[in-house]
Amino acid sequence: MDVNDRGTKKWTSLMMPEHIQMLDELWKEDDKKTKPIIDEQQREEFDIKLQIALKDHLTVEVVYFVDYDFHTVKGKLDKIDVLNGRLHIDNMRIDINDVIEVTIT
């Protein structure tokens, strides 16, 4: 950080609370990430890995995208709910369409 550049900290004491809230919302908008596009081949690869992990009781690491951000969960795959399109990993439910990466660990 440059010595002469103190950002908005210098000015926040002079701002109204509504302005500070608007700035916070603007910064949150800037932090939003976009969901990568997953093709059919990648989906099939995920499906194979998940089936193997479920059958052999292996630990999986799943990266998924929700609320404009990436999240990772690692654990045992309890169930693949095809009807509702969800994965159940250690009592956590993840929408299959939100999955962007699957790794067997």
Secondary structure, DSSP 8 states (H G I E B T S, - for coil): --TT--TTHHHHTTS-HHHHHHHHHHHHHHH--------HHHHHHHHHHHHHHHHHT-EEEEEEEETTEEEEEEEEEEEEETTTTEEEETTEEEEGGGEEEEEE-
